[in-house]
């Protein structure tokens, strides 16, 4: 396969409990549409054993220390040969048959094709680009297939721990580049992974490099902090409500 349509890249570090499910979800897709790379950060658990188990079906893999998830993603970009790139975490799973559906919607006029993701908690996270993208990241990388040409001049900033993918999405929005939303759930995502961490500081710092008006930035910062406070409060309330049956001695029957 000289130039596959899609390169799927999974970055891994000590994920033996979830990695095999991730790998199987990729290898179960239509094989002539993609190549699969695994970038390991020097795992010390059983992750390498799982990679060896499936290496005959991979385009390639490496295992070496890195500077974090975005450094590993950059290493994947350097190796990928696909016309489109997709990043899937080591605790995420592609939905069955979704690569073929996405592939039918890829065309040269677009720079990104995206859908939604669902977390293992059952929460659906809707991806979109619009005015809200100025406030926070609204496009989930587990839901998005990016045209390779975007990475000719772009690499993820490794100084950010959890929000560097926001920069690429913000650039796409500000430049008004052509994208397409498709009404499908692309992947099921782990709710405890790095991408689930909320970081207002990183978002606000990154955005300020592109939105120069200080008053607008202040307003966006305030709105984002309120939104995250609401989000966290809602999540905590739901967690406590789910615990009520145990507190009162009631147990759900399986």
VOGU-3710 file (C-alpha; in Angstrom, 3 decimals, decimal comma):
1> xxxxxxxxxx> 0,000/0,000/0,000  1,903/3,054/-1,299  -0,505/5,816/-0,280  -3,436/4,689/1,842  -6,509/6,854/2,052  -6,385/7,115/5,866  -3,671/6,773/8,473  -4,991/5,813/11,908  -2,586/6,627/14,718  -2,832/5,398/18,302
11> xxxxxxxxxx> -0,512/6,789/20,957  0,054/4,542/23,943  1,642/4,601/27,360  0,940/1,783/29,842  -2,539/0,975/28,542  -2,583/-2,827/28,653  -6,111/-2,920/30,119  -7,703/-1,118/27,157  -5,240/-1,277/24,260  -6,374/-4,600/22,811
21> xxxxxxxxxx> -9,966/-3,377/22,484  -8,651/-0,290/20,698  -6,548/-2,332/18,295  -9,387/-4,736/17,507  -11,767/-1,845/16,815  -9,342/-0,548/14,185  -8,355/-3,834/12,572  -12,031/-4,765/12,258  -12,583/-1,880/9,824  -12,407/-2,211/6,019
31> xxxxxxxxxx> -8,698/-2,902/5,615  -8,105/-1,451/2,156  -9,026/2,018/3,417  -6,347/2,601/6,037  -2,958/1,930/7,531  -2,459/1,681/11,294  0,416/3,072/13,344  0,982/2,633/17,078  3,297/5,077/18,840  4,278/3,833/22,284
41> xxxxxxxxxx> 5,949/6,042/24,860  8,096/3,318/26,404  5,419/1,339/28,235  6,516/-0,832/31,158  3,304/-2,871/31,500  1,945/-5,434/29,026  1,258/-2,936/26,214  4,259/-4,035/24,151  3,139/-7,663/24,320  -0,183/-6,619/22,786
51> xxxxxxxxxx> 1,547/-4,606/20,076  3,737/-7,603/19,198  0,618/-9,766/19,043  -0,862/-7,656/16,243  2,263/-6,192/14,599  1,804/-8,174/11,379  -1,356/-6,148/10,745  0,238/-2,771/11,493  1,885/-0,358/9,090  4,460/0,075/11,827
61> xxxxxxxxxx> 5,073/0,917/15,460  7,731/2,404/17,721  8,379/2,351/21,449  10,545/5,062/22,946  10,278/7,761/25,623  8,441/10,913/24,571  7,446/14,301/25,957  3,754/13,459/26,255  0,732/12,695/24,108  1,285/15,500/21,574
71> xxxxxxxxxx> 4,930/14,615/21,055  3,776/11,066/20,321  1,105/12,347/17,921  3,760/14,371/16,098  5,851/11,221/15,727  2,832/9,527/14,192  2,368/12,398/11,735  5,986/12,037/10,581  5,475/8,349/9,788  1,942/8,343/8,379
81> xxxxxxxxxx> 1,495/8,065/4,615  -2,287/8,504/4,401  -4,080/11,343/2,646  -6,118/11,755/5,833  -5,024/11,378/9,460  -7,042/10,175/12,426  -5,930/9,908/16,063  -7,474/7,276/18,330  -6,537/7,033/22,003  -5,451/3,784/23,620
91> xxxxxxxxxx> -8,640/3,695/25,697  -10,978/4,523/22,781  -12,684/2,295/20,204  -13,795/3,025/16,669  -17,425/2,174/16,034  -18,036/-0,775/13,746  -17,899/0,077/10,029  -17,319/3,774/10,613  -14,140/4,091/8,524  -16,024/3,060/5,365
101> xxxxxxxxxx> -18,744/5,609/6,136  -16,204/8,383/6,681  -14,214/7,380/3,590  -17,293/7,847/1,401  -17,479/11,471/2,590  -13,837/12,448/2,088  -13,025/14,744/-0,795  -10,220/17,094/-1,755  -12,259/20,261/-1,097  -12,400/19,542/2,637
111> xxxxxxxxxx> -9,760/19,780/5,360  -11,702/17,910/8,051  -14,595/15,471/8,260  -16,047/14,857/11,704  -18,896/13,319/13,657  -19,680/12,850/17,342  -18,185/10,702/20,096  -19,784/8,885/22,994  -18,052/8,340/26,314  -18,160/5,049/28,185
121> xxxxxxxxxx> -20,435/6,822/30,664  -23,084/7,167/27,949  -22,556/10,908/27,476  -22,577/11,989/23,828  -20,222/14,831/22,969  -21,265/16,716/19,854  -18,506/18,071/17,626  -18,996/21,335/15,750  -17,271/24,463/14,499  -18,788/27,893/15,096
131> xxxxxxxxxx> -18,621/30,953/17,307  -18,300/28,684/20,322  -14,949/27,496/18,986  -13,560/30,880/20,030  -14,406/30,003/23,635  -13,199/26,406/23,769  -12,322/23,333/21,749  -15,512/22,104/20,066  -13,992/19,489/17,777  -12,913/16,217/19,376
141> xxxxxxxxxx> -9,882/14,597/17,773  -11,424/11,150/18,306  -14,261/12,326/16,060  -12,213/14,029/13,359  -10,398/12,945/10,205  -7,907/15,632/9,147  -6,538/16,186/5,650  -2,815/15,517/5,614  -1,988/18,868/3,983  -2,931/20,580/7,269
151> xxxxxxxxxx> 0,212/19,097/8,787  2,621/20,396/6,165  3,215/23,448/8,373  1,550/22,392/11,631  2,704/20,231/14,518  1,062/19,914/17,919  2,571/22,175/20,570  4,107/19,870/23,175  4,107/22,550/25,889  0,363/21,977/26,326
161> xxxxxxxxxx> -0,672/18,870/28,224  -4,310/18,393/27,209  -5,456/21,050/24,749  -2,941/21,302/21,891  -5,460/19,878/19,400  -7,569/22,988/20,052  -4,977/25,054/18,186  -5,466/23,193/14,910  -9,245/23,365/15,210  -9,116/27,074/16,018
171> xxxxxxxxxx> -6,952/27,691/12,954  -9,426/25,802/10,769  -12,295/27,894/12,123  -10,546/31,263/11,877  -9,394/30,567/8,315  -12,932/29,432/7,407  -11,595/26,271/5,811  -14,097/23,789/4,412  -15,213/21,000/6,750  -18,045/18,495/6,840
181> xxxxxxxxxx> -20,082/17,163/9,752  -21,535/13,688/9,307  -24,309/12,533/11,691  -22,558/9,446/13,049  -20,854/8,513/16,290  -17,263/7,912/15,283  -15,818/6,430/18,457  -16,474/5,398/22,016  -14,039/7,166/24,329  -12,735/6,400/27,787
191> xxxxxxxxxx> -13,951/8,902/30,360  -10,699/8,876/32,347  -8,232/9,564/29,542  -6,093/12,659/29,133  -8,517/14,244/26,671  -11,273/14,168/29,302  -9,377/16,597/31,555  -10,735/20,139/31,536  -8,099/22,881/31,531  -9,290/26,481/31,361
201> xxxxxxxxxx> -5,767/27,821/31,808  -4,418/26,063/28,741  -7,431/26,975/26,604  -7,265/30,642/27,566  -3,508/30,815/27,044  -3,688/29,209/23,619  -6,637/31,302/22,457  -4,912/34,548/23,411  -2,340/33,884/20,680  -5,067/34,140/18,061
211> xxxxxxxxxx> -7,686/36,455/19,590  -5,728/39,638/20,261  -8,546/41,819/21,639  -8,054/41,749/25,424  -11,660/42,632/26,220  -12,995/39,837/24,038  -10,495/37,423/25,558  -11,540/38,422/29,066  -15,183/37,799/28,211  -14,371/34,427/26,647
221> xxxxxxxxxx> -12,256/33,447/29,670  -15,107/34,306/32,037  -17,654/32,416/29,964  -15,405/29,360/29,798  -14,765/29,303/33,534  -18,514/29,518/34,197  -19,175/26,754/31,669  -16,577/24,437/33,202  -17,924/25,161/36,711  -21,413/24,218/35,497
231> xxxxxxxxxx> -20,095/21,105/33,738  -18,188/19,897/36,787  -21,111/20,626/39,135  -23,515/18,740/36,885  -21,163/15,758/36,735  -20,701/15,708/40,520  -24,466/15,881/41,144  -25,094/13,002/38,747  -22,371/10,935/40,438  -23,956/11,485/43,847
241> xxxxxxxxxx> -27,433/10,633/42,543  -26,090/7,395/41,095  -24,771/6,527/44,555  -28,157/6,986/46,274  -29,337/3,362/45,782  -26,229/2,143/47,607  -26,656/4,660/50,414  -30,195/3,458/51,093  -29,335/-0,213/50,781  -30,948/-0,773/47,375
251> xxxx> -29,012/-2,611/44,710  -29,764/-2,881/41,051  -30,401/-6,379/39,760  -28,155/-7,388/36,870
//
